[in-house]
Amino acid sequence: MKNSENFTGIRLIIFLGLSMGILVSCVDQPIEGPVGTGNSQDIEHLQASSFFDWKTTEQVTVLVKGLSADIDISRTLTFETENGNEFYAGVQQMGADFEMTFDLPANVKEVTMIYGAIEKKEEITNKQVSFDFIIDRGNDDIEP
């Protein structure tokens, strides 16, 4: 009979321990602490740094130097960003210069010009990119 009383006492202690553990773990506690330096501000009073630029685009000037030819040659002139997004297409005479400013996404670093079979890629430097219609064929056809 004494063993039965000890066993019941042990079960009671285990039950109370588990119950206390469950009750203590259910205390409502914040998951995260406050963000920032403790200065609580509402959204109407927030201010961006004076160095922050809100623009997501930049104005880029595209220049194409015309190439004089004995005959008038006109083709579709196309410009694309480095991911292949076309931002201009229009008929252009090869002998005429081209200059136009475009609003391009600020992350664009390179522009591709396509004019008939001519395809050239150039990097944007100082918010400007320049092309010409001259094709570099190399020196492979010259015999030594």
C-alpha positions as CSV (number, residue, x, y, z in Angstrom):
1,M,0.0,0.0,0.0
2,K,2.9,2.3,0.7
3,N,4.2,1.8,-2.9
4,S,0.8,2.8,-4.2
5,E,0.9,6.1,-2.2
6,N,4.4,6.8,-3.4
7,F,3.4,6.2,-7.0
8,T,0.4,8.4,-6.7
9,G,2.5,11.2,-5.2
10,I,5.1,10.9,-8.0
11,R,2.2,11.1,-10.6
12,L,0.8,14.2,-8.8
13,I,4.3,15.9,-8.8
14,I,4.8,15.1,-12.5
15,F,1.2,16.4,-13.4
16,L,1.7,19.6,-11.4
17,G,5.2,20.1,-13.1
18,L,3.8,19.7,-16.6
19,S,0.8,21.9,-15.8
20,M,3.0,24.7,-14.5
21,G,5.3,24.4,-17.6
22,I,2.3,24.7,-19.9
23,L,0.9,27.7,-18.0
24,V,4.3,29.5,-17.9
25,S,4.9,29.0,-21.6
26,C,1.5,30.6,-22.5
27,V,2.6,34.0,-21.2
28,D,2.0,36.6,-23.9
29,Q,5.4,38.0,-24.9
30,P,6.3,40.2,-27.8
31,I,8.0,38.4,-30.7
32,E,10.1,41.4,-31.7
33,G,11.3,44.4,-29.8
34,P,10.7,47.9,-31.0
35,V,12.5,48.9,-34.3
36,G,14.8,51.8,-34.4
37,T,16.3,53.9,-31.6
38,G,13.1,54.1,-29.5
39,N,11.9,57.4,-31.1
40,S,8.3,56.4,-32.0
41,Q,7.1,58.4,-35.0
42,D,4.0,58.1,-37.1
43,I,4.2,57.9,-40.9
44,E,3.2,61.5,-41.4
45,H,6.3,62.7,-39.6
46,L,8.9,60.4,-41.2
47,Q,11.6,62.1,-43.3
48,A,13.9,60.6,-45.9
49,S,17.6,61.5,-45.9
50,S,18.5,64.6,-48.0
51,F,20.8,62.3,-50.0
52,F,18.0,59.9,-51.0
53,D,16.9,60.1,-54.7
54,W,13.3,59.2,-55.2
55,K,13.7,58.6,-58.9
56,T,13.7,55.2,-60.4
57,T,14.6,56.4,-63.9
58,E,17.3,58.5,-65.5
59,Q,17.3,60.6,-68.6
60,V,19.8,59.1,-71.1
61,T,20.7,60.8,-74.3
62,V,21.3,58.5,-77.3
63,L,23.4,59.8,-80.1
64,V,24.0,58.2,-83.5
65,K,26.5,59.7,-85.9
66,G,25.3,59.5,-89.5
67,L,27.4,57.9,-92.3
68,S,27.4,59.7,-95.6
69,A,26.7,57.4,-98.5
70,D,26.2,57.9,-102.3
71,I,22.6,56.6,-102.0
72,D,19.9,57.2,-99.5
73,I,19.6,54.2,-97.2
74,S,16.7,54.0,-94.7
75,R,16.1,51.2,-92.2
76,T,14.4,50.8,-88.9
77,L,16.6,52.0,-86.0
78,T,15.9,50.1,-82.8
79,F,17.2,50.6,-79.3
80,E,17.0,48.0,-76.5
81,T,18.1,47.7,-72.9
82,E,20.6,45.0,-71.9
83,N,17.6,42.7,-71.0
84,G,16.2,43.0,-74.5
85,N,13.4,45.5,-73.7
86,E,12.9,47.7,-76.8
87,F,12.4,51.4,-75.9
88,Y,12.6,53.0,-79.4
89,A,11.9,52.0,-83.0
90,G,11.7,54.3,-86.0
91,V,12.8,54.7,-89.6
92,Q,16.2,56.5,-89.8
93,Q,18.3,57.5,-92.8
94,M,21.9,56.3,-92.5
95,G,23.2,59.7,-93.6
96,A,21.4,61.7,-90.9
97,D,22.5,62.2,-87.3
98,F,20.1,61.0,-84.5
99,E,19.8,62.5,-81.0
100,M,17.0,61.8,-78.5
101,T,16.7,61.7,-74.7
102,F,14.9,58.8,-73.1
103,D,13.7,58.1,-69.5
104,L,15.3,54.7,-68.8
105,P,15.2,52.6,-65.6
106,A,18.1,53.7,-63.4
107,N,19.5,50.1,-63.3
108,V,20.1,50.1,-67.1
109,K,23.8,50.3,-67.8
110,E,24.0,49.3,-71.5
111,V,22.1,50.0,-74.7
112,T,21.9,48.0,-77.9
113,M,21.4,49.6,-81.3
114,I,20.0,47.6,-84.2
115,Y,19.9,49.0,-87.7
116,G,19.3,46.4,-90.4
117,A,22.2,43.9,-90.0
118,I,24.2,46.2,-87.8
119,E,24.0,45.5,-84.1
120,K,26.1,47.3,-81.5
121,K,26.2,47.5,-77.7
122,E,27.6,50.4,-75.8
123,E,27.7,51.3,-72.1
124,I,26.0,54.4,-70.8
125,T,28.5,56.9,-69.6
126,N,27.6,60.2,-68.0
127,K,23.9,59.7,-68.9
128,Q,24.9,59.4,-72.6
129,V,25.5,56.6,-75.1
130,S,26.9,57.1,-78.6
131,F,26.8,54.9,-81.8
132,D,27.8,55.1,-85.4
133,F,27.0,53.0,-88.5
134,I,30.6,51.9,-89.2
135,I,31.0,48.2,-89.2
136,D,34.4,46.8,-88.0
137,R,35.1,43.8,-90.2
138,G,38.6,43.2,-88.8
139,N,41.6,42.3,-90.8
140,D,40.7,38.7,-91.6
141,D,40.2,39.4,-95.4
142,I,43.7,41.0,-95.8
143,E,46.4,38.7,-97.0
144,P,49.9,39.2,-95.6
